[in-house]
Amino acid sequence: MLNNIANLMKLYPLPSLFVFAIVISFLISLVQKYLGNPERMKELKKMQKSIQKKMKEHQKNGNQDKVMELQKEMFSHMGETFKHSMKPMLITMVPMLILIYWLKEIYTPLFGGWWIAYYIVFSLIASFAWRKALKLH
């Protein structure tokens, strides 16, 4: 079955690469949605934006002590953001590495090293669309 898929991909290289990017981006977005706690991530982003705004105000006023205090608060939120994004990333990393290796074997003879650039562009577009559709941002 994989051989049939590979042959089809070689017949239609650019469309198949686009379809792969869409499907893989969707699966990664689903993992992020169900394992990454998107509601908490949204809250953290709002809090970080609020803190940044306060930091700018205090910097204008020359209140460095308050700026340092707000930076500490910002770093604590960044740590939590990192923690929530690590779980989905760790789950998707190994399958993605295997997939990239498999795609490299198929597309390098057709596109040279440029296949990865096409895949990245297609993935960015698809990821943006899926994140909007799944309300991850």
Rosetta blueprint (number, residue, H / E / L):
1 M L
2 L H
3 N H
4 N H
5 I H
6 A H
7 N H
8 L H
9 M H
10 K H
11 L H
12 Y L
13 P H
14 L H
15 P H
16 S H
17 L H
18 F H
19 V H
20 F H
21 A H
22 I H
23 V H
24 I H
25 S H
26 F H
27 L H
28 I H
29 S H
30 L H
31 V H
32 Q H
33 K H
34 Y H
35 L H
36 G L
37 N L
38 P H
39 E H
40 R H
41 M H
42 K H
43 E H
44 L H
45 K H
46 K H
47 M H
48 Q H
49 K H
50 S H
51 I H
52 Q H
53 K H
54 K H
55 M H
56 K H
57 E H
58 H H
59 Q H
60 K H
61 N H
62 G L
63 N L
64 Q H
65 D H
66 K H
67 V H
68 M H
69 E H
70 L H
71 Q H
72 K H
73 E H
74 M H
75 F H
76 S H
77 H H
78 M H
79 G H
80 E H
81 T H
82 F H
83 K H
84 H H
85 S H
86 M H
87 K H
88 P H
89 M H
90 L H
91 I H
92 T H
93 M H
94 V H
95 P H
96 M H
97 L H
98 I H
99 L H
100 I H
101 Y H
102 W H
103 L H
104 K H
105 E H
106 I H
107 Y H
108 T H
109 P H
110 L H
111 F H
112 G H
113 G H
114 W H
115 W H
116 I H
117 A H
118 Y H
119 Y H
120 I H
121 V H
122 F H
123 S H
124 L H
125 I H
126 A H
127 S H
128 F H
129 A H
130 W H
131 R H
132 K H
133 A H
134 L L
135 K L
136 L L
137 H L
